[in-house]
């Protein structure tokens, strides 16, 4: 199961970068819209088969992909705490 979860995380990261590239090409800079697109396009990929592998460690590994997306979208450094990202979004995801 661990290998499958790592593969999902890798595919999720690829999907995040494809989403960000496509948003840049289409000049979609609205953060709320980007978060909605993440929820519609990337989140289902990350949660594929979660009924089978749903344990706490797996969820954390996949949540890192979501955090990376938020940090990239906000333009914050990777070492910034995730809670600061949530505060600056003030009600988004």
N, C-alpha and C positions, 0 to 999 in steps of 0.2 A: 504494500500500500504506500509505503514511503516513496518509492520510485514514481508511482503514479501521481502523487501529490506534488513532488518536485517537477514533474513534467507539466502538470497543470499550472504551476507557478511560472515556469519558463514561458509557456504559451500565453499566459496572462500578461507577462511583461512585454512580449512581442506585440500583443494586441494593444496594449497601452501606447507603445511607441507608434504603432500604425495609426491609432486614433488621434494622437497628438499631431502627427505629420499631416493627416488629412484635415484636421481642424485648421492647421496653419495654412494649408493650400487654399482652403475655402474661406479663410480669414474669419473663423469663428473664435472670437476671443472672450465671449460671455462665459464666465465660470459656471454659472448655473446650468447653462445648456451643455457644457462639456461634462458636468457631473451627471446630467440626465443621460447623455450618450454613453458614459461609462456604465451606468446602471443598466442600460439597455443592451449594450454590445459586449462588454467585458465581464461584468458580474455573472451572467449565466454561464460563461465559459469557466470561470473560477469555481463555481458551485456545482459543476457537473459531477454527478455521482455522490454528492455529499451525504446522501442517505446511507451509503455504504461505509464511507471512511470518516464520518463525523466524529472526530475527537478533538480535544482542545488544542493540541500541538499542530494538527493539520490546519485548523482554522487560523491560527496565528501565522503560519507560513504563508497562507494565501492572503491574509489581511495586509501583510507587508506590501503586496503589489498595490493594494488600494492606497495605502499610505504614501507609497512612492508617487503614485499618480497625483495625489493631493499636493504633495510637496513640489512636484514639477509644475503643476498648474499655478500654484501660488508663487513660484519663483524662489522658494526658500531653499536653504542649504540642506543637504541630506542629514546633517547631524542635528537639525532643529527638532525639538520635541513635537510629537504628533498633536499633543493637546493645544499647542499654539496654532496649528493649522486648523483644528476644529473651531477654536475661538474666532479666528479671523474669517471663517466661513459663516459663522453666526446663523446656523439653521439649515445650511445646505446638507449634503448627504445624510 
